[in-house]
Amino acid sequence: MPENVYILIFRTRPSLPRHQTIKGLGRDAPQEAAEMPHFLSLVDRVLSSLFKRPEPHPPLPSMPSIIPSTKFFSSSVKSDFEAANKKYAATFNEAHLPSPPRRKVVIVACMDSRLDPAKMLGLDLGDAHVIRNAGGRAVEALRSILISQQMLGTREIIVMHHTGCGMQSFSDHEFRSKIRKELKEDVDHMAFLPFSDLRQSVLDDVSFLRKSPLVLDVPITGYVYDVKTGMIEQVEDPVESESEPSSP
């Protein structure tokens, strides 16, 4: 590309053409573009992204620094995964498994890498549907739960949150501000579903599912998984527990 021509691609600015060419911006670009402050900021942003390694993101409250890009690691992960899959496929003998889960249960859990629902709950391949998202939030999992129940016959739901969850470290407002600052995008229409009270978040999700007209009247149990001990603890609403009839 000639040094005095840059092509800028605008993906989120409908008022500007998708491709805009600016000529005459060479080594003295800042001086020559002084009369075009709007384009200058765009040029600076594009050139910074092209020729400089991104600065690390500032950490969220109580959270470690976030890696700004996976491009530096994707090739090694790709080769590792492909090699591991070859070993897995070489001894694969589960082609007989049906699509509906054998134990007719759907588990909604956090995406945290320290959680392995199959190991912690003694599940085998084909036993359950496991739906994972940030925080293990039921609202976000509703689409999958509906398909799981109506198309594949699951008849029980487990909600699994955990200690040390990153969703407790920020608010919707803080995260929206972060996205606005770093990605230059407005995500005010999105709910990221953070929470401050771990046990209450489980109760809220269980209550949401029980009250939803889209969810069948099936057993729904909420748990907190302790990442330090590996133990799960059931979370029950004291009001609902008191209202339940005692066993004879």
C-alpha positions, 0 to 999 in steps of 0.5 A, spaced: 500 500 500 502 506 498 504 510 504 500 516 502 494 512 502 490 509 507 483 505 506 478 506 512 473 501 513 467 503 517 462 498 520 458 501 525 457 508 522 451 509 517 452 516 516 459 514 512 460 510 506 463 503 508 469 504 504 472 511 505 479 513 502 483 519 504 489 521 500 495 525 502 496 523 508 503 521 508 509 522 514 506 529 516 499 526 517 498 529 523 499 536 520 495 535 514 489 532 517 489 538 522 483 541 518 479 534 518 479 532 526 474 527 525 478 523 520 484 524 524 481 521 530 479 515 525 486 515 522 490 515 528 485 509 531 486 505 525 494 506 524 494 504 532 491 498 531 495 496 525 502 497 527 502 497 535 500 491 539 494 493 543 495 495 550 492 490 556 485 492 558 485 495 565 482 490 570 475 489 572 474 490 579 477 484 583 479 481 577 485 479 573 487 483 567 484 481 561 488 478 555 486 483 549 486 478 544 487 471 543 491 471 536 497 470 539 495 464 542 490 461 537 495 457 533 498 453 539 491 452 542 488 449 535 494 444 534 493 442 541 486 441 540 487 437 533 492 433 536 488 431 542 482 430 538 485 425 534 487 421 540 480 421 542 477 419 536 482 413 535 478 410 541 471 413 540 466 408 541 460 412 543 456 412 536 450 408 539 448 414 544 441 417 542 440 424 542 436 425 548 439 425 555 439 418 558 437 421 565 432 427 562 436 432 566 438 439 564 444 443 568 445 450 567 452 452 570 457 457 569 462 457 564 468 458 569 473 453 567 474 451 574 467 447 573 466 440 570 459 438 571 460 431 569 466 430 574 462 433 580 456 430 579 458 423 576 455 424 569 457 420 563 457 422 556 450 422 554 447 423 561 445 430 561 444 437 557 449 442 560 448 449 558 453 454 560 454 461 560 457 467 564 454 466 571 450 460 569 444 465 569 437 462 567 434 467 563 440 467 558 439 459 558 431 459 557 432 458 549 436 452 550 431 449 556 425 450 552 428 446 546 431 441 551 424 440 554 420 440 548 424 436 543 428 432 547 424 430 553 428 433 559 424 433 566 428 436 571 433 442 572 439 443 576 441 450 577 449 451 578 452 457 581 459 457 584 464 461 589 469 466 587 464 467 580 467 473 576 460 476 575 460 478 582 466 483 581 462 488 576 455 492 575 452 492 568 453 500 568 461 498 569 461 493 564 457 497 559 462 503 560 468 499 559 465 496 552 464 503 550 471 505 552 474 500 549 470 497 543 467 504 542 460 501 542 454 502 545 451 496 549 446 499 553 440 494 550 444 488 553 443 485 560 450 482 562 446 479 569 451 480 574 450 479 581 452 481 588 449 476 592 451 468 590 446 465 594 440 470 592 442 469 585 441 461 585 434 463 588 432 468 583 434 463 577 430 458 580 424 462 581 425 465 574 424 458 572 419 456 576 414 462 574 416 462 567 410 459 563 415 456 558 418 451 563 414 445 565 412 444 572 418 439 573 423 439 579 428 445 579 434 445 584 439 450 585 446 449 588 452 453 589 459 449 588 465 451 592 471 452 588 476 451 594 473 444 596 469 441 590 463 440 594 456 442 592 451 445 597 443 446 595 440 453 596 433 453 598 428 459 599 427 459 607 420 461 605 418 456 600 421 450 605 417 452 611 411 452 606 412 445 604 408 439 608 413 435 612 414 428 610 410 423 614 
